[in-house]
Amino acid sequence: MYLSEDFRMGSFGHPWEKSLRLFGQEFLDTASAEVEKLLGQPIRRSGRAVGTA
């Protein structure tokens, strides 16, 4: 788990879903492209499933 001092951004792993959650727009703008390269497509964005019909 990582949280900024003011709790505006951070990340944490979800153990039984085996996922990594990122939050905070500034953090997402900076890190999401690299994280996606490393881990693949996200399964959710803003709480909504990605890539499902």
Residue pairs with C-beta under 8 A, 6 or more apart in sequence:
1 10
1 11
1 12
1 13
2 10
2 11
2 12
3 9
3 10
4 10
4 24
4 27
8 24
8 26
9 22
9 23
9 24
9 25
9 26
9 27
9 28
10 22
10 23
10 24
10 27
11 20
11 21
11 22
11 23
11 27
12 20
12 21
13 19
13 20
13 21
14 20
14 21
19 43
20 35
20 39
22 28
22 31
22 32
22 35
36 42
41 50
41 51
42 50
43 49
43 50
43 51
44 50
